[in-house]
Amino acid sequence: MLVMLWGTSICLGLLPVMGWNCLRDESTCSVVRPLTKNNAAILSISFLFMFALMLQLYIQICKIVMRHAHQIALQHHFLATSHYVTTRKGVSTLALILGTFAACWMPFTLYSLIADYTYPSIYTYATLLPATYNSIINPVIYAFRNQEIQKALCLICCGCIPSTLSQRARSPSDV
């Protein structure tokens, strides 16, 4: 699936190079020059389809993780509800990453479906800016959700480690 996804992405990214562009007739241009309206629509619909697929896969992964954590908790004679405590952080981090991805990319995707070349380019940049920031936001989310990085940042900034970070035991869900 990964090879297929990368292959599709590369092919779609090469559309302008293969001559599928609007350079000859500006009225066919989309907000993402040099792509035509049709190519931008194909990319946007592909994105929406891939996002729906990714959302479905993440939901399935979360269900499997929760079931697996519950089975481990039962094997170790823990309370049945303890699996929610041990996996909640990992699942919430995953939800936060996916929600951030949607919030960053959906405005540009939807805008490129409805807009054309006559719209001011500032609108394109305004919707594309959050999409490009998504790559910056993800490492920050992971960093602040990881206990080891939190300790290091506290040690660098104030020279101490808060007791809430030093006392907690690590679990597999510390993402």
C-alpha positions as CSV (number, residue, x, y, z in Angstrom):
1,M,0.0,0.0,0.0
2,L,2.8,2.4,0.8
3,V,4.5,1.9,-2.6
4,M,1.1,2.3,-4.3
5,L,0.5,5.5,-2.3
6,W,3.9,7.0,-3.1
7,G,3.6,6.0,-6.7
8,T,0.2,7.6,-7.0
9,S,1.5,10.8,-5.3
10,I,4.5,11.0,-7.6
11,C,2.3,10.5,-10.7
12,L,-0.1,13.2,-9.6
13,G,2.7,15.5,-8.7
14,L,4.3,15.1,-12.1
15,L,1.1,16.1,-14.0
16,P,2.3,19.6,-14.8
17,V,5.7,18.3,-16.1
18,M,3.9,15.8,-18.4
19,G,2.2,18.7,-20.2
20,W,-1.1,18.6,-18.3
21,N,-1.0,22.2,-17.4
22,C,-2.9,25.4,-18.2
23,L,0.0,27.4,-19.6
24,R,-1.6,27.6,-23.1
25,D,-5.1,28.6,-22.0
26,E,-5.2,30.7,-18.8
27,S,-9.0,30.3,-18.4
28,T,-8.5,26.6,-17.7
29,C,-6.1,27.3,-14.7
30,S,-7.0,26.5,-11.2
31,V,-5.9,28.3,-8.1
32,V,-2.8,26.0,-8.1
33,R,-1.0,27.1,-11.2
34,P,0.1,25.5,-13.5
35,L,-2.6,22.8,-12.8
36,T,-5.8,22.9,-14.7
37,K,-9.1,22.9,-12.9
38,N,-9.7,19.3,-13.7
39,N,-6.3,18.2,-12.4
40,A,-6.8,20.3,-9.2
41,A,-10.2,18.6,-8.7
42,I,-8.6,15.2,-9.2
43,L,-6.0,16.0,-6.6
44,S,-8.5,17.4,-4.1
45,I,-10.9,14.4,-4.5
46,S,-7.9,12.0,-4.2
47,F,-6.9,13.8,-1.0
48,L,-10.5,13.5,0.4
49,F,-10.6,9.8,-0.5
50,M,-7.2,9.2,1.1
51,F,-8.1,11.1,4.2
52,A,-11.3,9.1,4.5
53,L,-9.2,5.9,4.1
54,M,-6.7,7.1,6.6
55,L,-9.4,7.9,9.1
56,Q,-11.0,4.5,8.7
57,L,-7.6,2.8,9.1
58,Y,-6.8,4.8,12.3
59,I,-10.2,3.9,13.7
60,Q,-9.5,0.2,13.1
61,I,-6.0,0.6,14.6
62,C,-7.4,2.2,17.7
63,K,-10.0,-0.5,18.1
64,I,-7.3,-3.2,17.9
65,V,-5.0,-1.3,20.3
66,M,-7.8,-1.0,22.8
67,R,-8.8,-4.6,22.5
68,H,-5.1,-5.7,22.8
69,A,-4.6,-3.5,25.9
70,H,-7.7,-4.9,27.5
71,Q,-6.5,-8.5,26.9
72,I,-3.1,-7.6,28.4
73,A,-4.8,-6.0,31.4
74,L,-6.9,-9.2,32.0
75,Q,-3.8,-11.4,31.7
76,H,-2.0,-9.4,34.4
77,H,-5.1,-9.4,36.6
78,F,-5.5,-5.6,36.4
79,L,-8.9,-4.0,36.6
80,A,-10.7,-4.2,33.2
81,T,-10.8,-0.4,33.0
82,S,-7.0,0.1,33.4
83,H,-6.5,-0.5,29.7
84,Y,-8.2,2.8,29.0
85,V,-5.7,4.6,31.2
86,T,-2.6,2.9,29.6
87,T,-3.7,3.5,26.0
88,R,-5.6,6.8,26.3
89,K,-2.5,9.0,25.7
90,G,-1.5,7.1,22.5
91,V,-5.0,7.2,21.1
92,S,-5.4,10.9,22.0
93,T,-2.1,11.7,20.4
94,L,-3.2,9.9,17.3
95,A,-6.5,11.8,17.3
96,L,-4.7,15.1,17.8
97,I,-2.4,14.4,14.9
98,L,-5.2,13.4,12.6
99,G,-7.4,16.4,13.7
100,T,-4.5,18.8,13.1
101,F,-3.9,17.2,9.7
102,A,-7.6,17.7,8.7
103,A,-7.7,21.3,10.1
104,C,-4.6,22.2,8.2
105,W,-5.4,20.6,4.8
106,M,-9.2,20.8,4.5
107,P,-9.4,24.5,3.8
108,F,-7.0,24.3,0.8
109,T,-8.5,21.1,-0.5
110,L,-12.1,22.5,-0.4
111,Y,-10.9,25.9,-1.8
112,S,-9.1,24.3,-4.7
113,L,-12.4,22.5,-5.6
114,I,-14.5,25.7,-5.7
115,A,-12.2,28.4,-6.7
116,D,-10.7,29.3,-10.1
117,Y,-7.9,31.4,-11.5
118,T,-9.9,34.6,-11.1
119,Y,-9.8,34.5,-7.3
120,P,-7.2,36.7,-5.7
121,S,-4.0,34.7,-5.1
122,I,-4.0,35.8,-1.4
123,Y,-6.9,33.4,-0.8
124,T,-4.8,30.6,-2.2
125,Y,-1.9,31.5,0.0
126,A,-4.1,31.9,3.1
127,T,-5.5,28.4,2.6
128,L,-2.1,26.9,1.6
129,L,-0.2,28.3,4.6
130,P,-1.8,26.1,7.3
131,A,-1.2,23.1,5.0
132,T,2.5,23.8,4.9
133,Y,2.5,24.4,8.6
134,N,1.2,21.0,9.3
135,S,4.7,19.5,8.8
136,I,6.0,21.9,11.5
137,I,3.1,21.2,13.9
138,N,3.4,17.4,14.0
139,P,6.9,17.2,15.6
140,V,5.8,19.8,18.1
141,I,2.7,17.7,19.1
142,Y,4.9,14.6,19.4
143,A,7.5,16.5,21.4
144,F,5.1,17.9,23.9
145,R,3.3,14.5,24.3
146,N,6.5,12.7,25.1
147,Q,7.5,12.6,28.8
148,E,11.3,12.4,28.1
149,I,11.2,15.5,25.9
150,Q,9.1,17.3,28.5
151,K,11.7,16.5,31.1
152,A,14.6,17.7,28.9
153,L,12.8,21.0,28.1
154,C,12.0,21.6,31.7
155,L,15.6,20.9,32.6
156,I,16.9,23.3,29.9
157,C,14.4,26.1,30.6
158,C,14.3,26.2,34.4
159,G,16.9,23.7,35.6
160,C,14.4,21.4,37.3
161,I,12.1,18.6,36.6
162,P,8.5,19.0,37.9
163,S,7.5,16.2,40.3
164,T,4.5,15.3,38.0
165,L,7.0,14.2,35.3
166,S,9.6,12.5,37.4
167,Q,7.2,10.4,39.5
168,R,5.1,8.9,36.7
169,A,6.0,5.4,35.4
170,R,6.5,5.0,31.7
171,S,4.1,3.0,29.7
172,P,4.1,1.7,26.1
173,S,1.6,4.4,25.2
174,D,4.0,7.3,26.0
175,V,4.2,8.5,22.4
